[in-house]
Amino acid sequence: VVKAPNALQLVSDNNRLLKCYPVLSKNAIVVDLQGKIMTSVDLINFQGQSVLKVKPYQSVHNIDKDRLKKGLYIVCVKDNTDNQYIQKIIVQ
C-alpha cells in the first residue's frame, strides 16, 4: 500500500529548461538541459520500465532512436545539483 503523500511528487517549474527534440539526419533524439550538467538520463516506457539509463555528465545527450520501440516515453533527467526534470516524448 502506498500512502498518498509518497505516491505523488510535485515537479517544479524547472521542466522548461529540459528540451527533447528529434534530429532526423542522425535518427536521434536530443536531450538538452540548456547548459546545466546532466548527471543521469533515464528513459521510461509506458509500462514504467526503465529502457535506458546513462550518466552523460554534459548538458546535451543524443539517444539513438533505432534502440527504441514506437511508443510513449518519459525522459527523467537529474542535474549536478540533484534537481529533476521530466518530459514526455513519442517515438514514431
C-alpha positions as CSV (number, residue, x, y, z in Angstrom):
1,V,0.0,0.0,0.0
2,V,1.4,3.4,-1.0
3,K,0.3,6.3,1.1
4,A,-0.9,9.4,-0.7
5,P,1.9,11.8,0.2
6,N,4.5,9.4,-1.1
7,A,2.6,8.5,-4.3
8,L,2.8,11.9,-5.8
9,Q,5.9,14.0,-6.3
10,L,5.4,17.6,-7.4
11,V,7.5,18.7,-10.3
12,S,8.9,22.2,-10.2
13,D,8.9,24.8,-12.9
14,N,12.4,23.6,-13.8
15,N,11.0,21.5,-16.6
16,R,11.0,24.4,-19.0
17,L,14.8,24.0,-19.1
18,L,14.7,20.4,-20.5
19,K,14.3,20.2,-24.2
20,C,13.9,17.0,-26.1
21,Y,13.7,17.1,-29.9
22,P,14.5,14.8,-32.9
23,V,17.4,15.1,-35.3
24,L,16.3,13.3,-38.4
25,S,19.7,13.3,-40.1
26,K,21.2,11.4,-37.2
27,N,18.0,9.4,-36.4
28,A,18.4,10.5,-32.8
29,I,16.6,12.3,-30.0
30,V,18.5,15.1,-28.4
31,V,18.1,15.7,-24.7
32,D,19.2,19.2,-23.9
33,L,19.3,20.7,-20.4
34,Q,20.2,24.2,-21.6
35,G,23.7,24.5,-20.2
36,K,23.2,22.6,-17.0
37,I,25.2,19.4,-16.4
38,M,23.1,16.2,-16.6
39,T,24.3,13.5,-14.1
40,S,21.6,11.0,-15.2
41,V,19.2,10.4,-18.0
42,D,16.5,7.7,-17.5
43,L,14.1,6.8,-20.3
44,I,11.0,5.0,-19.0
45,N,8.4,3.3,-21.2
46,F,4.7,3.4,-20.8
47,Q,4.7,0.3,-18.7
48,G,7.0,2.0,-16.2
49,Q,10.1,0.1,-17.2
50,S,13.5,1.8,-17.5
51,V,14.7,1.1,-21.0
52,L,17.8,3.3,-21.0
53,K,19.9,4.8,-18.2
54,V,23.0,6.9,-18.8
55,K,25.2,9.2,-16.9
56,P,26.4,11.7,-19.5
57,Y,27.9,14.5,-17.3
58,Q,27.3,17.0,-20.1
59,S,24.4,19.4,-21.0
60,V,23.4,17.6,-24.2
61,H,23.0,13.9,-24.9
62,N,21.9,12.1,-28.0
63,I,19.7,8.9,-27.8
64,D,19.8,6.6,-30.8
65,K,16.2,6.3,-31.9
66,D,16.9,2.9,-33.5
67,R,17.3,1.4,-30.0
68,L,13.7,2.3,-29.1
69,K,10.3,0.8,-30.0
70,K,7.5,3.0,-31.1
71,G,5.5,4.5,-28.2
72,L,5.3,6.9,-25.4
73,Y,8.3,7.5,-23.1
74,I,9.1,9.7,-20.1
75,V,12.6,11.3,-20.0
76,C,13.8,11.8,-16.4
77,V,16.9,13.9,-16.0
78,K,18.8,14.9,-12.9
79,D,21.4,17.7,-12.9
80,N,24.5,18.1,-10.8
81,T,22.5,19.9,-8.1
82,D,20.1,17.0,-7.8
83,N,17.2,18.8,-9.5
84,Q,14.9,16.6,-11.5
85,Y,13.4,17.4,-14.9
86,I,10.7,15.4,-16.7
87,Q,9.4,15.4,-20.3
88,K,7.2,13.1,-22.3
89,I,8.3,12.1,-25.8
90,I,6.6,10.0,-28.5
91,V,8.7,7.7,-30.7
92,Q,7.1,7.0,-34.1
